[in-house]
């Protein structure tokens, strides 16, 4: 009986390191205020996990699933610390350019925005997008970053965007859970909460980049079938 009660009140969430650090952690207090009876336990792990059994109840993953299976389809935007400052995209591109992994996304972004200067200073590479965003916050240069991971720093004024055409990503965020458990209190609570949070983020993106036509949020979290 005690074990069953614990299972009902403990929600085990698995998500990626970058999302846990840059997006989830800053807003978990709102989940706690809304559902004080639930004990949310977060594990940051970039590997896929199973939602069968007791190891994990629900997983939030970055994936290239079809748009109608995503909470939010991401885009890449140029972000910079206000202390560095850049009133235009051209001014931003005069700064050291930070990137994740390879230059491929920067090159696609520059071509899309009509900039092909071979002299750009591609300064530093980072293995995770969360580190990339944090480097921009620290003023190390200008980052081409996923909007979702930069969203909290943008909201708090630690980063600003530059006018640009965002680079649409094939990736986005998806909730994975056993659909048979959707009607349990803890799963339903988290799904409702995160749908509201991502809807707010999608609205902020649409306001900041009204020229972008790609759908960012479907507003529904679909279970893995």
PyMOL commands that place a pseudoatom at each C-alpha (Angstrom):
pseudoatom trace, name=CA, resn=UNK, resi=1, chain=A, elem=C, hetatm=0, pos=[0.000, 0.000, 0.000]
pseudoatom trace, name=CA, resn=UNK, resi=2, chain=A, elem=C, hetatm=0, pos=[2.824, 2.412, 0.840]
pseudoatom trace, name=CA, resn=UNK, resi=3, chain=A, elem=C, hetatm=0, pos=[4.616, 1.634, -2.407]
pseudoatom trace, name=CA, resn=UNK, resi=4, chain=A, elem=C, hetatm=0, pos=[1.474, 2.261, -4.435]
pseudoatom trace, name=CA, resn=UNK, resi=5, chain=A, elem=C, hetatm=0, pos=[0.906, 5.593, -2.724]
pseudoatom trace, name=CA, resn=UNK, resi=6, chain=A, elem=C, hetatm=0, pos=[4.485, 6.644, -3.469]
pseudoatom trace, name=CA, resn=UNK, resi=7, chain=A, elem=C, hetatm=0, pos=[4.095, 5.753, -7.130]
pseudoatom trace, name=CA, resn=UNK, resi=8, chain=A, elem=C, hetatm=0, pos=[1.013, 7.929, -7.371]
pseudoatom trace, name=CA, resn=UNK, resi=9, chain=A, elem=C, hetatm=0, pos=[2.756, 11.035, -6.037]
pseudoatom trace, name=CA, resn=UNK, resi=10, chain=A, elem=C, hetatm=0, pos=[6.236, 10.642, -7.548]
pseudoatom trace, name=CA, resn=UNK, resi=11, chain=A, elem=C, hetatm=0, pos=[6.723, 11.652, -11.189]
pseudoatom trace, name=CA, resn=UNK, resi=12, chain=A, elem=C, hetatm=0, pos=[10.015, 10.541, -12.730]
pseudoatom trace, name=CA, resn=UNK, resi=13, chain=A, elem=C, hetatm=0, pos=[10.992, 12.670, -15.711]
pseudoatom trace, name=CA, resn=UNK, resi=14, chain=A, elem=C, hetatm=0, pos=[13.903, 12.066, -18.059]
pseudoatom trace, name=CA, resn=UNK, resi=15, chain=A, elem=C, hetatm=0, pos=[15.146, 14.800, -20.372]
pseudoatom trace, name=CA, resn=UNK, resi=16, chain=A, elem=C, hetatm=0, pos=[18.316, 15.979, -22.088]
pseudoatom trace, name=CA, resn=UNK, resi=17, chain=A, elem=C, hetatm=0, pos=[21.085, 17.823, -20.261]
pseudoatom trace, name=CA, resn=UNK, resi=18, chain=A, elem=C, hetatm=0, pos=[20.675, 21.064, -22.215]
pseudoatom trace, name=CA, resn=UNK, resi=19, chain=A, elem=C, hetatm=0, pos=[16.911, 21.216, -21.886]
pseudoatom trace, name=CA, resn=UNK, resi=20, chain=A, elem=C, hetatm=0, pos=[17.023, 20.357, -18.188]
pseudoatom trace, name=CA, resn=UNK, resi=21, chain=A, elem=C, hetatm=0, pos=[19.543, 23.117, -17.504]
pseudoatom trace, name=CA, resn=UNK, resi=22, chain=A, elem=C, hetatm=0, pos=[18.357, 25.924, -19.770]
pseudoatom trace, name=CA, resn=UNK, resi=23, chain=A, elem=C, hetatm=0, pos=[14.594, 25.455, -20.077]
pseudoatom trace, name=CA, resn=UNK, resi=24, chain=A, elem=C, hetatm=0, pos=[13.145, 23.095, -17.492]
pseudoatom trace, name=CA, resn=UNK, resi=25, chain=A, elem=C, hetatm=0, pos=[14.978, 24.024, -14.288]
pseudoatom trace, name=CA, resn=UNK, resi=26, chain=A, elem=C, hetatm=0, pos=[14.163, 27.772, -14.409]
pseudoatom trace, name=CA, resn=UNK, resi=27, chain=A, elem=C, hetatm=0, pos=[10.411, 27.110, -14.503]
pseudoatom trace, name=CA, resn=UNK, resi=28, chain=A, elem=C, hetatm=0, pos=[9.979, 24.023, -12.311]
pseudoatom trace, name=CA, resn=UNK, resi=29, chain=A, elem=C, hetatm=0, pos=[8.864, 26.221, -9.415]
pseudoatom trace, name=CA, resn=UNK, resi=30, chain=A, elem=C, hetatm=0, pos=[5.688, 26.943, -11.376]
pseudoatom trace, name=CA, resn=UNK, resi=31, chain=A, elem=C, hetatm=0, pos=[4.930, 23.243, -11.661]
pseudoatom trace, name=CA, resn=UNK, resi=32, chain=A, elem=C, hetatm=0, pos=[5.508, 22.868, -7.922]
pseudoatom trace, name=CA, resn=UNK, resi=33, chain=A, elem=C, hetatm=0, pos=[3.188, 25.765, -7.130]
pseudoatom trace, name=CA, resn=UNK, resi=34, chain=A, elem=C, hetatm=0, pos=[0.480, 24.325, -9.358]
pseudoatom trace, name=CA, resn=UNK, resi=35, chain=A, elem=C, hetatm=0, pos=[0.848, 20.728, -8.164]
pseudoatom trace, name=CA, resn=UNK, resi=36, chain=A, elem=C, hetatm=0, pos=[2.372, 20.784, -4.654]
pseudoatom trace, name=CA, resn=UNK, resi=37, chain=A, elem=C, hetatm=0, pos=[1.180, 17.229, -4.012]
pseudoatom trace, name=CA, resn=UNK, resi=38, chain=A, elem=C, hetatm=0, pos=[3.501, 15.821, -6.699]
pseudoatom trace, name=CA, resn=UNK, resi=39, chain=A, elem=C, hetatm=0, pos=[7.182, 15.037, -6.229]
pseudoatom trace, name=CA, resn=UNK, resi=40, chain=A, elem=C, hetatm=0, pos=[8.883, 15.658, -9.593]
pseudoatom trace, name=CA, resn=UNK, resi=41, chain=A, elem=C, hetatm=0, pos=[12.247, 13.930, -9.942]
pseudoatom trace, name=CA, resn=UNK, resi=42, chain=A, elem=C, hetatm=0, pos=[14.311, 14.969, -12.964]
pseudoatom trace, name=CA, resn=UNK, resi=43, chain=A, elem=C, hetatm=0, pos=[17.084, 12.901, -14.521]
pseudoatom trace, name=CA, resn=UNK, resi=44, chain=A, elem=C, hetatm=0, pos=[19.229, 14.523, -17.215]
pseudoatom trace, name=CA, resn=UNK, resi=45, chain=A, elem=C, hetatm=0, pos=[20.270, 11.896, -19.716]
pseudoatom trace, name=CA, resn=UNK, resi=46, chain=A, elem=C, hetatm=0, pos=[20.841, 12.269, -23.453]
pseudoatom trace, name=CA, resn=UNK, resi=47, chain=A, elem=C, hetatm=0, pos=[20.352, 8.534, -24.030]
pseudoatom trace, name=CA, resn=UNK, resi=48, chain=A, elem=C, hetatm=0, pos=[16.932, 7.129, -24.855]
pseudoatom trace, name=CA, resn=UNK, resi=49, chain=A, elem=C, hetatm=0, pos=[15.096, 5.647, -21.889]
pseudoatom trace, name=CA, resn=UNK, resi=50, chain=A, elem=C, hetatm=0, pos=[12.162, 3.308, -21.439]
pseudoatom trace, name=CA, resn=UNK, resi=51, chain=A, elem=C, hetatm=0, pos=[8.930, 4.552, -19.891]
pseudoatom trace, name=CA, resn=UNK, resi=52, chain=A, elem=C, hetatm=0, pos=[7.989, 1.006, -18.947]
pseudoatom trace, name=CA, resn=UNK, resi=53, chain=A, elem=C, hetatm=0, pos=[8.440, 0.033, -15.325]
pseudoatom trace, name=CA, resn=UNK, resi=54, chain=A, elem=C, hetatm=0, pos=[9.544, 2.355, -12.484]
pseudoatom trace, name=CA, resn=UNK, resi=55, chain=A, elem=C, hetatm=0, pos=[12.710, 3.927, -13.895]
pseudoatom trace, name=CA, resn=UNK, resi=56, chain=A, elem=C, hetatm=0, pos=[10.914, 6.683, -15.815]
pseudoatom trace, name=CA, resn=UNK, resi=57, chain=A, elem=C, hetatm=0, pos=[7.277, 7.784, -16.098]
pseudoatom trace, name=CA, resn=UNK, resi=58, chain=A, elem=C, hetatm=0, pos=[7.686, 10.361, -18.830]
pseudoatom trace, name=CA, resn=UNK, resi=59, chain=A, elem=C, hetatm=0, pos=[10.490, 11.538, -21.125]
pseudoatom trace, name=CA, resn=UNK, resi=60, chain=A, elem=C, hetatm=0, pos=[10.956, 14.896, -22.840]
pseudoatom trace, name=CA, resn=UNK, resi=61, chain=A, elem=C, hetatm=0, pos=[13.123, 14.449, -25.871]
pseudoatom trace, name=CA, resn=UNK, resi=62, chain=A, elem=C, hetatm=0, pos=[14.639, 16.464, -28.744]
pseudoatom trace, name=CA, resn=UNK, resi=63, chain=A, elem=C, hetatm=0, pos=[13.669, 14.609, -31.891]
pseudoatom trace, name=CA, resn=UNK, resi=64, chain=A, elem=C, hetatm=0, pos=[12.971, 14.964, -35.609]
pseudoatom trace, name=CA, resn=UNK, resi=65, chain=A, elem=C, hetatm=0, pos=[9.487, 13.474, -35.315]
pseudoatom trace, name=CA, resn=UNK, resi=66, chain=A, elem=C, hetatm=0, pos=[6.673, 14.819, -37.561]
pseudoatom trace, name=CA, resn=UNK, resi=67, chain=A, elem=C, hetatm=0, pos=[5.343, 18.225, -36.496]
pseudoatom trace, name=CA, resn=UNK, resi=68, chain=A, elem=C, hetatm=0, pos=[1.993, 16.866, -35.305]
pseudoatom trace, name=CA, resn=UNK, resi=69, chain=A, elem=C, hetatm=0, pos=[3.823, 14.709, -32.739]
pseudoatom trace, name=CA, resn=UNK, resi=70, chain=A, elem=C, hetatm=0, pos=[5.749, 17.621, -31.234]
pseudoatom trace, name=CA, resn=UNK, resi=71, chain=A, elem=C, hetatm=0, pos=[5.053, 20.040, -28.441]
pseudoatom trace, name=CA, resn=UNK, resi=72, chain=A, elem=C, hetatm=0, pos=[7.257, 22.649, -30.093]
pseudoatom trace, name=CA, resn=UNK, resi=73, chain=A, elem=C, hetatm=0, pos=[9.266, 22.652, -33.308]
pseudoatom trace, name=CA, resn=UNK, resi=74, chain=A, elem=C, hetatm=0, pos=[12.394, 24.687, -32.779]
pseudoatom trace, name=CA, resn=UNK, resi=75, chain=A, elem=C, hetatm=0, pos=[14.193, 27.328, -34.813]
pseudoatom trace, name=CA, resn=UNK, resi=76, chain=A, elem=C, hetatm=0, pos=[17.716, 28.700, -34.658]
pseudoatom trace, name=CA, resn=UNK, resi=77, chain=A, elem=C, hetatm=0, pos=[18.118, 32.416, -33.944]
pseudoatom trace, name=CA, resn=UNK, resi=78, chain=A, elem=C, hetatm=0, pos=[21.052, 34.755, -33.418]
pseudoatom trace, name=CA, resn=UNK, resi=79, chain=A, elem=C, hetatm=0, pos=[21.483, 35.685, -29.759]
pseudoatom trace, name=CA, resn=UNK, resi=80, chain=A, elem=C, hetatm=0, pos=[23.991, 37.888, -27.992]
pseudoatom trace, name=CA, resn=UNK, resi=81, chain=A, elem=C, hetatm=0, pos=[24.561, 39.359, -24.566]
pseudoatom trace, name=CA, resn=UNK, resi=82, chain=A, elem=C, hetatm=0, pos=[23.304, 42.957, -24.314]
pseudoatom trace, name=CA, resn=UNK, resi=83, chain=A, elem=C, hetatm=0, pos=[26.741, 43.833, -22.918]
pseudoatom trace, name=CA, resn=UNK, resi=84, chain=A, elem=C, hetatm=0, pos=[28.262, 42.851, -26.264]
pseudoatom trace, name=CA, resn=UNK, resi=85, chain=A, elem=C, hetatm=0, pos=[25.504, 44.618, -28.145]
pseudoatom trace, name=CA, resn=UNK, resi=86, chain=A, elem=C, hetatm=0, pos=[24.500, 44.390, -31.807]
pseudoatom trace, name=CA, resn=UNK, resi=87, chain=A, elem=C, hetatm=0, pos=[21.789, 46.586, -33.251]
pseudoatom trace, name=CA, resn=UNK, resi=88, chain=A, elem=C, hetatm=0, pos=[21.676, 44.689, -36.539]
pseudoatom trace, name=CA, resn=UNK, resi=89, chain=A, elem=C, hetatm=0, pos=[22.569, 41.306, -37.948]
pseudoatom trace, name=CA, resn=UNK, resi=90, chain=A, elem=C, hetatm=0, pos=[25.586, 42.782, -39.739]
pseudoatom trace, name=CA, resn=UNK, resi=91, chain=A, elem=C, hetatm=0, pos=[26.901, 44.219, -36.461]
pseudoatom trace, name=CA, resn=UNK, resi=92, chain=A, elem=C, hetatm=0, pos=[26.381, 40.852, -34.787]
pseudoatom trace, name=CA, resn=UNK, resi=93, chain=A, elem=C, hetatm=0, pos=[28.319, 39.096, -37.520]
pseudoatom trace, name=CA, resn=UNK, resi=94, chain=A, elem=C, hetatm=0, pos=[31.343, 41.274, -36.783]
pseudoatom trace, name=CA, resn=UNK, resi=95, chain=A, elem=C, hetatm=0, pos=[31.658, 39.519, -33.411]
pseudoatom trace, name=CA, resn=UNK, resi=96, chain=A, elem=C, hetatm=0, pos=[33.168, 36.064, -32.768]
pseudoatom trace, name=CA, resn=UNK, resi=97, chain=A, elem=C, hetatm=0, pos=[30.593, 33.509, -33.895]
pseudoatom trace, name=CA, resn=UNK, resi=98, chain=A, elem=C, hetatm=0, pos=[29.827, 30.594, -31.586]
pseudoatom trace, name=CA, resn=UNK, resi=99, chain=A, elem=C, hetatm=0, pos=[28.442, 27.302, -32.812]
pseudoatom trace, name=CA, resn=UNK, resi=100, chain=A, elem=C, hetatm=0, pos=[27.536, 23.764, -31.801]
pseudoatom trace, name=CA, resn=UNK, resi=101, chain=A, elem=C, hetatm=0, pos=[29.515, 20.951, -33.370]
pseudoatom trace, name=CA, resn=UNK, resi=102, chain=A, elem=C, hetatm=0, pos=[30.022, 22.065, -36.977]
pseudoatom trace, name=CA, resn=UNK, resi=103, chain=A, elem=C, hetatm=0, pos=[29.585, 25.189, -39.102]
pseudoatom trace, name=CA, resn=UNK, resi=104, chain=A, elem=C, hetatm=0, pos=[26.805, 23.656, -41.196]
pseudoatom trace, name=CA, resn=UNK, resi=105, chain=A, elem=C, hetatm=0, pos=[23.914, 25.469, -39.496]
pseudoatom trace, name=CA, resn=UNK, resi=106, chain=A, elem=C, hetatm=0, pos=[25.680, 28.833, -39.488]
pseudoatom trace, name=CA, resn=UNK, resi=107, chain=A, elem=C, hetatm=0, pos=[26.410, 28.489, -43.213]
pseudoatom trace, name=CA, resn=UNK, resi=108, chain=A, elem=C, hetatm=0, pos=[22.781, 27.622, -43.939]
pseudoatom trace, name=CA, resn=UNK, resi=109, chain=A, elem=C, hetatm=0, pos=[21.599, 30.533, -41.814]
pseudoatom trace, name=CA, resn=UNK, resi=110, chain=A, elem=C, hetatm=0, pos=[23.976, 33.004, -43.514]
pseudoatom trace, name=CA, resn=UNK, resi=111, chain=A, elem=C, hetatm=0, pos=[22.869, 31.876, -46.968]
pseudoatom trace, name=CA, resn=UNK, resi=112, chain=A, elem=C, hetatm=0, pos=[19.205, 32.182, -46.000]
pseudoatom trace, name=CA, resn=UNK, resi=113, chain=A, elem=C, hetatm=0, pos=[19.821, 35.709, -44.733]
pseudoatom trace, name=CA, resn=UNK, resi=114, chain=A, elem=C, hetatm=0, pos=[21.841, 36.782, -47.779]
pseudoatom trace, name=CA, resn=UNK, resi=115, chain=A, elem=C, hetatm=0, pos=[25.234, 37.005, -46.060]
pseudoatom trace, name=CA, resn=UNK, resi=116, chain=A, elem=C, hetatm=0, pos=[28.156, 35.247, -47.698]
pseudoatom trace, name=CA, resn=UNK, resi=117, chain=A, elem=C, hetatm=0, pos=[31.226, 37.065, -46.365]
pseudoatom trace, name=CA, resn=UNK, resi=118, chain=A, elem=C, hetatm=0, pos=[34.077, 34.529, -46.223]
pseudoatom trace, name=CA, resn=UNK, resi=119, chain=A, elem=C, hetatm=0, pos=[35.817, 36.485, -43.462]
pseudoatom trace, name=CA, resn=UNK, resi=120, chain=A, elem=C, hetatm=0, pos=[33.501, 35.707, -40.547]
pseudoatom trace, name=CA, resn=UNK, resi=121, chain=A, elem=C, hetatm=0, pos=[35.238, 34.782, -37.302]
pseudoatom trace, name=CA, resn=UNK, resi=122, chain=A, elem=C, hetatm=0, pos=[33.902, 31.342, -36.379]
pseudoatom trace, name=CA, resn=UNK, resi=123, chain=A, elem=C, hetatm=0, pos=[35.451, 31.415, -32.977]
pseudoatom trace, name=CA, resn=UNK, resi=124, chain=A, elem=C, hetatm=0, pos=[34.428, 28.566, -30.665]
pseudoatom trace, name=CA, resn=UNK, resi=125, chain=A, elem=C, hetatm=0, pos=[32.601, 25.259, -30.909]
pseudoatom trace, name=CA, resn=UNK, resi=126, chain=A, elem=C, hetatm=0, pos=[30.594, 23.639, -28.109]
pseudoatom trace, name=CA, resn=UNK, resi=127, chain=A, elem=C, hetatm=0, pos=[29.458, 20.045, -27.752]
pseudoatom trace, name=CA, resn=UNK, resi=128, chain=A, elem=C, hetatm=0, pos=[26.013, 20.902, -26.338]
pseudoatom trace, name=CA, resn=UNK, resi=129, chain=A, elem=C, hetatm=0, pos=[23.576, 23.664, -27.208]
pseudoatom trace, name=CA, resn=UNK, resi=130, chain=A, elem=C, hetatm=0, pos=[23.134, 24.475, -23.529]
pseudoatom trace, name=CA, resn=UNK, resi=131, chain=A, elem=C, hetatm=0, pos=[26.842, 25.297, -23.279]
pseudoatom trace, name=CA, resn=UNK, resi=132, chain=A, elem=C, hetatm=0, pos=[26.554, 27.347, -26.452]
pseudoatom trace, name=CA, resn=UNK, resi=133, chain=A, elem=C, hetatm=0, pos=[23.771, 29.473, -24.989]
pseudoatom trace, name=CA, resn=UNK, resi=134, chain=A, elem=C, hetatm=0, pos=[25.640, 29.912, -21.719]
pseudoatom trace, name=CA, resn=UNK, resi=135, chain=A, elem=C, hetatm=0, pos=[28.745, 31.081, -23.592]
pseudoatom trace, name=CA, resn=UNK, resi=136, chain=A, elem=C, hetatm=0, pos=[26.636, 33.749, -25.304]
pseudoatom trace, name=CA, resn=UNK, resi=137, chain=A, elem=C, hetatm=0, pos=[25.246, 34.838, -21.918]
pseudoatom trace, name=CA, resn=UNK, resi=138, chain=A, elem=C, hetatm=0, pos=[28.836, 35.179, -20.677]
pseudoatom trace, name=CA, resn=UNK, resi=139, chain=A, elem=C, hetatm=0, pos=[29.633, 37.514, -23.573]
pseudoatom trace, name=CA, resn=UNK, resi=140, chain=A, elem=C, hetatm=0, pos=[32.031, 35.252, -25.468]
pseudoatom trace, name=CA, resn=UNK, resi=141, chain=A, elem=C, hetatm=0, pos=[30.437, 36.058, -28.801]
pseudoatom trace, name=CA, resn=UNK, resi=142, chain=A, elem=C, hetatm=0, pos=[27.304, 35.684, -30.905]
pseudoatom trace, name=CA, resn=UNK, resi=143, chain=A, elem=C, hetatm=0, pos=[25.550, 32.315, -30.955]
pseudoatom trace, name=CA, resn=UNK, resi=144, chain=A, elem=C, hetatm=0, pos=[23.237, 30.682, -33.450]
pseudoatom trace, name=CA, resn=UNK, resi=145, chain=A, elem=C, hetatm=0, pos=[21.126, 28.900, -30.868]
pseudoatom trace, name=CA, resn=UNK, resi=146, chain=A, elem=C, hetatm=0, pos=[17.887, 26.939, -30.571]
pseudoatom trace, name=CA, resn=UNK, resi=147, chain=A, elem=C, hetatm=0, pos=[15.181, 29.381, -29.547]
pseudoatom trace, name=CA, resn=UNK, resi=148, chain=A, elem=C, hetatm=0, pos=[13.834, 27.071, -26.834]
pseudoatom trace, name=CA, resn=UNK, resi=149, chain=A, elem=C, hetatm=0, pos=[17.182, 26.865, -25.059]
pseudoatom trace, name=CA, resn=UNK, resi=150, chain=A, elem=C, hetatm=0, pos=[17.729, 30.624, -25.259]
pseudoatom trace, name=CA, resn=UNK, resi=151, chain=A, elem=C, hetatm=0, pos=[14.140, 31.460, -24.298]
pseudoatom trace, name=CA, resn=UNK, resi=152, chain=A, elem=C, hetatm=0, pos=[14.628, 31.871, -20.553]
pseudoatom trace, name=CA, resn=UNK, resi=153, chain=A, elem=C, hetatm=0, pos=[17.715, 34.068, -20.984]
pseudoatom trace, name=CA, resn=UNK, resi=154, chain=A, elem=C, hetatm=0, pos=[15.863, 36.150, -23.574]
pseudoatom trace, name=CA, resn=UNK, resi=155, chain=A, elem=C, hetatm=0, pos=[12.909, 36.521, -21.205]
pseudoatom trace, name=CA, resn=UNK, resi=156, chain=A, elem=C, hetatm=0, pos=[15.186, 37.664, -18.376]
pseudoatom trace, name=CA, resn=UNK, resi=157, chain=A, elem=C, hetatm=0, pos=[17.194, 40.086, -20.532]
pseudoatom trace, name=CA, resn=UNK, resi=158, chain=A, elem=C, hetatm=0, pos=[20.445, 38.138, -20.313]
pseudoatom trace, name=CA, resn=UNK, resi=159, chain=A, elem=C, hetatm=0, pos=[20.333, 37.694, -24.092]
pseudoatom trace, name=CA, resn=UNK, resi=160, chain=A, elem=C, hetatm=0, pos=[18.820, 39.649, -26.963]
pseudoatom trace, name=CA, resn=UNK, resi=161, chain=A, elem=C, hetatm=0, pos=[18.031, 38.556, -30.501]
pseudoatom trace, name=CA, resn=UNK, resi=162, chain=A, elem=C, hetatm=0, pos=[19.134, 40.216, -33.708]
pseudoatom trace, name=CA, resn=UNK, resi=163, chain=A, elem=C, hetatm=0, pos=[16.686, 40.887, -36.539]
pseudoatom trace, name=CA, resn=UNK, resi=164, chain=A, elem=C, hetatm=0, pos=[16.979, 37.919, -38.874]
pseudoatom trace, name=CA, resn=UNK, resi=165, chain=A, elem=C, hetatm=0, pos=[15.096, 35.179, -40.661]
pseudoatom trace, name=CA, resn=UNK, resi=166, chain=A, elem=C, hetatm=0, pos=[15.189, 32.256, -38.190]
pseudoatom trace, name=CA, resn=UNK, resi=167, chain=A, elem=C, hetatm=0, pos=[16.567, 28.995, -39.502]
pseudoatom trace, name=CA, resn=UNK, resi=168, chain=A, elem=C, hetatm=0, pos=[13.819, 26.421, -39.218]
pseudoatom trace, name=CA, resn=UNK, resi=169, chain=A, elem=C, hetatm=0, pos=[14.919, 23.224, -37.539]
pseudoatom trace, name=CA, resn=UNK, resi=170, chain=A, elem=C, hetatm=0, pos=[13.796, 19.724, -38.396]
pseudoatom trace, name=CA, resn=UNK, resi=171, chain=A, elem=C, hetatm=0, pos=[13.882, 18.994, -34.667]
pseudoatom trace, name=CA, resn=UNK, resi=172, chain=A, elem=C, hetatm=0, pos=[11.606, 19.761, -31.775]
pseudoatom trace, name=CA, resn=UNK, resi=173, chain=A, elem=C, hetatm=0, pos=[10.468, 18.573, -28.363]
pseudoatom trace, name=CA, resn=UNK, resi=174, chain=A, elem=C, hetatm=0, pos=[8.248, 15.574, -27.807]
pseudoatom trace, name=CA, resn=UNK, resi=175, chain=A, elem=C, hetatm=0, pos=[6.797, 13.939, -24.729]
pseudoatom trace, name=CA, resn=UNK, resi=176, chain=A, elem=C, hetatm=0, pos=[7.108, 10.165, -24.552]
pseudoatom trace, name=CA, resn=UNK, resi=177, chain=A, elem=C, hetatm=0, pos=[4.978, 8.171, -22.125]
pseudoatom trace, name=CA, resn=UNK, resi=178, chain=A, elem=C, hetatm=0, pos=[2.722, 5.149, -21.924]
pseudoatom trace, name=CA, resn=UNK, resi=179, chain=A, elem=C, hetatm=0, pos=[-0.640, 6.323, -23.308]
pseudoatom trace, name=CA, resn=UNK, resi=180, chain=A, elem=C, hetatm=0, pos=[-2.414, 3.937, -20.934]
pseudoatom trace, name=CA, resn=UNK, resi=181, chain=A, elem=C, hetatm=0, pos=[-1.225, 6.193, -18.076]
pseudoatom trace, name=CA, resn=UNK, resi=182, chain=A, elem=C, hetatm=0, pos=[-2.465, 9.487, -19.543]
pseudoatom trace, name=CA, resn=UNK, resi=183, chain=A, elem=C, hetatm=0, pos=[-5.419, 9.606, -17.156]
pseudoatom trace, name=CA, resn=UNK, resi=184, chain=A, elem=C, hetatm=0, pos=[-3.278, 9.236, -14.041]
pseudoatom trace, name=CA, resn=UNK, resi=185, chain=A, elem=C, hetatm=0, pos=[-2.998, 12.425, -12.021]
pseudoatom trace, name=CA, resn=UNK, resi=186, chain=A, elem=C, hetatm=0, pos=[0.754, 12.829, -12.298]
pseudoatom trace, name=CA, resn=UNK, resi=187, chain=A, elem=C, hetatm=0, pos=[0.947, 12.287, -16.083]
pseudoatom trace, name=CA, resn=UNK, resi=188, chain=A, elem=C, hetatm=0, pos=[-2.091, 14.432, -16.821]
pseudoatom trace, name=CA, resn=UNK, resi=189, chain=A, elem=C, hetatm=0, pos=[-0.762, 17.199, -14.580]
pseudoatom trace, name=CA, resn=UNK, resi=190, chain=A, elem=C, hetatm=0, pos=[2.616, 17.336, -16.298]
pseudoatom trace, name=CA, resn=UNK, resi=191, chain=A, elem=C, hetatm=0, pos=[1.110, 17.189, -19.776]
pseudoatom trace, name=CA, resn=UNK, resi=192, chain=A, elem=C, hetatm=0, pos=[-1.282, 20.055, -19.020]
pseudoatom trace, name=CA, resn=UNK, resi=193, chain=A, elem=C, hetatm=0, pos=[1.473, 22.141, -17.448]
pseudoatom trace, name=CA, resn=UNK, resi=194, chain=A, elem=C, hetatm=0, pos=[4.022, 21.687, -20.206]
pseudoatom trace, name=CA, resn=UNK, resi=195, chain=A, elem=C, hetatm=0, pos=[1.465, 22.315, -22.950]
pseudoatom trace, name=CA, resn=UNK, resi=196, chain=A, elem=C, hetatm=0, pos=[0.752, 25.701, -21.349]
pseudoatom trace, name=CA, resn=UNK, resi=197, chain=A, elem=C, hetatm=0, pos=[4.465, 26.490, -20.982]
pseudoatom trace, name=CA, resn=UNK, resi=198, chain=A, elem=C, hetatm=0, pos=[5.305, 25.639, -24.588]
pseudoatom trace, name=CA, resn=UNK, resi=199, chain=A, elem=C, hetatm=0, pos=[2.269, 27.551, -25.862]
pseudoatom trace, name=CA, resn=UNK, resi=200, chain=A, elem=C, hetatm=0, pos=[3.614, 30.656, -24.091]
pseudoatom trace, name=CA, resn=UNK, resi=201, chain=A, elem=C, hetatm=0, pos=[7.010, 30.069, -25.694]
pseudoatom trace, name=CA, resn=UNK, resi=202, chain=A, elem=C, hetatm=0, pos=[5.465, 29.649, -29.140]
pseudoatom trace, name=CA, resn=UNK, resi=203, chain=A, elem=C, hetatm=0, pos=[3.591, 32.932, -28.714]
pseudoatom trace, name=CA, resn=UNK, resi=204, chain=A, elem=C, hetatm=0, pos=[6.784, 34.714, -27.685]
pseudoatom trace, name=CA, resn=UNK, resi=205, chain=A, elem=C, hetatm=0, pos=[8.543, 33.361, -30.769]
pseudoatom trace, name=CA, resn=UNK, resi=206, chain=A, elem=C, hetatm=0, pos=[5.694, 34.482, -33.045]
pseudoatom trace, name=CA, resn=UNK, resi=207, chain=A, elem=C, hetatm=0, pos=[5.834, 37.958, -31.525]
pseudoatom trace, name=CA, resn=UNK, resi=208, chain=A, elem=C, hetatm=0, pos=[9.610, 38.235, -31.905]
pseudoatom trace, name=CA, resn=UNK, resi=209, chain=A, elem=C, hetatm=0, pos=[9.695, 36.795, -35.425]
pseudoatom trace, name=CA, resn=UNK, resi=210, chain=A, elem=C, hetatm=0, pos=[6.309, 37.497, -37.060]
pseudoatom trace, name=CA, resn=UNK, resi=211, chain=A, elem=C, hetatm=0, pos=[7.757, 36.840, -40.510]
pseudoatom trace, name=CA, resn=UNK, resi=212, chain=A, elem=C, hetatm=0, pos=[8.368, 33.210, -39.663]
pseudoatom trace, name=CA, resn=UNK, resi=213, chain=A, elem=C, hetatm=0, pos=[5.587, 31.035, -41.075]
pseudoatom trace, name=CA, resn=UNK, resi=214, chain=A, elem=C, hetatm=0, pos=[6.583, 27.631, -39.731]
pseudoatom trace, name=CA, resn=UNK, resi=215, chain=A, elem=C, hetatm=0, pos=[4.306, 26.198, -37.036]
pseudoatom trace, name=CA, resn=UNK, resi=216, chain=A, elem=C, hetatm=0, pos=[6.127, 26.091, -33.706]
pseudoatom trace, name=CA, resn=UNK, resi=217, chain=A, elem=C, hetatm=0, pos=[3.637, 24.594, -31.291]
pseudoatom trace, name=CA, resn=UNK, resi=218, chain=A, elem=C, hetatm=0, pos=[0.869, 22.122, -31.784]
pseudoatom trace, name=CA, resn=UNK, resi=219, chain=A, elem=C, hetatm=0, pos=[-0.311, 22.608, -28.214]
pseudoatom trace, name=CA, resn=UNK, resi=220, chain=A, elem=C, hetatm=0, pos=[-0.753, 18.871, -27.629]
pseudoatom trace, name=CA, resn=UNK, resi=221, chain=A, elem=C, hetatm=0, pos=[1.529, 16.267, -26.140]
pseudoatom trace, name=CA, resn=UNK, resi=222, chain=A, elem=C, hetatm=0, pos=[1.093, 12.943, -27.851]
pseudoatom trace, name=CA, resn=UNK, resi=223, chain=A, elem=C, hetatm=0, pos=[2.190, 9.687, -26.236]
pseudoatom trace, name=CA, resn=UNK, resi=224, chain=A, elem=C, hetatm=0, pos=[4.509, 7.197, -27.870]
pseudoatom trace, name=CA, resn=UNK, resi=225, chain=A, elem=C, hetatm=0, pos=[2.391, 4.497, -29.461]
for i in range(1, 225): cmd.bond("trace and resi %d" % i, "trace and resi %d" % (i + 1))
show_as sticks, trace
zoom trace
